[in-house]
């Protein structure tokens, strides 16, 4: 269909228990319905959800069936997610890779808070910057549809941060 502009937005989470997705596409004639397929890191089978167009759709561990109660559902995993939105009638596939970094961002913030007052340790500040640099590169690769490189850089950042946390 001419003039359709597809765009899917995934909001960076502060609460590791949720992920927010919104279709910000332009449709000359709005679709009747939509489904969202989600590939979650660490799980082989993609999940499919009814997607409400024009609203922010929020998913959590309960949505994916990881827990049996919505109360204290727990955190979703970090890593590269793949979201594929299909509409009815079919107006094309809207797909987006997203690197979720909620848990590692929290861990990194703890280290920044720990070391920011003792700025004498230039080496530690360099390593914290390096973790942040690796994560930004990983997010860029996910946005550029290179999930393998995004995962590789995420793992490097995670490894370096673990060594910092263990004072190695």
N, C-alpha and C positions, 0 to 999 in steps of 0.2 A: 504494500500500500504506500503510495507516495506521501511524503511529508511526515512520516512517523519518525520521531527521534527518541531512541531508547536510552534510558539511563536508570541505573539502580544504585541507590546510596545505602551504605552500611555505616552506621554511626559508631565512632570509637567509644568503647564502653569504659565507664569508670567503675561500674559494678560488674564484677566478673560472672555474675549469675545470669546476665541477660545479653541479648544481641538484638539490635533494632535495625530493621530494613524498611526502606521506602522506595517505591517506584516513582521517580520524578520524570518519567517519560512524557513526551507530548504525543497525544493521539488525536487526529482530526475527528474521529468518531470513537468515543470511549468503548473499550471492550466490555463484554458482558461479565466475564469472570476471569480469574487467573489462578495459576498454581505455581508454587515455588518449590524447586528441588534444591536440597542443601546437602553437599558433601562435607561431612565433619571430619577434621583430622583425627586419625586413629581408628576410624570406623570405615568398613568397606562398603556397606550398603547406604546409598543416598536416602534421605528422608524427603517426603513430599507433603506439602501443606497447602491448604486453600489460602490464597493470598488476597487480602482486601486492598484493592486499588484506591489511591487517594488518601490512605491512612498509613501511619507508622505501624508496622507489624512487629511485635515483640515476641521473641522465642526465648525459652529457658530450658533447663534440664528436664523439666516435666513435659514440655512440648515434644522433646525428642524421645520420651519414654525411658529416660535413664533412672528416674525416681518415680515413686508412686504417689507423691504428695507435692502440691505446689508450694506448700509452706516449707521454707528452708530447703529449696530445691538443690542448692549447691552450685558450684561454678561450672561453666562450660570450658572446654579445653582451649588453650592457645594453639595457634597454628594456622595453616592456610585453609580457608573455607572456600568452596565454590558454590555460588548461587546462580541458579538458572530459572528465570521467570518466563512462563509461557502463558499466553492469553487465549481466550476464546471469544471471537474468532481469532485464528492464528495471525498475528501481526509481526511475526519474526521472533527470534530468540533474544532475550535480554540476559546476558550472562556477565558475572563479575567475580573475580578472585578477590579475597579479602584476607589479609594477615591479621589475625586477632592476637594482640599483645598485652591483654589486660593483666594477666598474672605476672608476667615478667616486668611490666611497667611498675606494678606495685612493689616488687622486690627491688627494682632499681631505685625507686623513690626512697625506700628505706635506707639504702646505701648512701644516696645523696644526702639525706638528712643526717646520717651518722658522720659523714666526712666533711660536710660543708663548713663546720665551725673550726676545723683544724686544717685550714688551707695550706699549712706548711708542707703537707704531703703531696707534692706536685705529681708524683708518680701515680698515686691512687686516683687523683682527679683525671689524669690522662686515661687510666683504665676505665673509669666511669664514662668518660666522653667516648671512648672506643666502643663500649657496649651500646651507648645511644646511637652512635654512628652506624654500627652493624644493624641495629633494629630499623633505622630510617632507610637504609639500603634494602633491607628485606621487604619493608612495606612498599618501596618503590618497585621492586621486582614483582611483587604480587599484583600491584596496580597495572603493571606492564605485561601481565599474563605469562609470567615466568615463575610458576609455583615451585619448581625444583630449586632454583637459585634462592628464592625467598626462604624456603625451608632450610637450606644450607646456611644462610646467613643468620637466621634465627637460632639455629643450633650453636653456631659459633658464639653468638651473643650470650646464650644461656650458659654455655661452658665457661666463658670468661667471668660471667657474673657469679656462678657457683664458686669459682676459685676465689673471687673477692670476698664472698660471704664466708668462706672457710679460712680467710686471712692467709691465703697462699701467695 
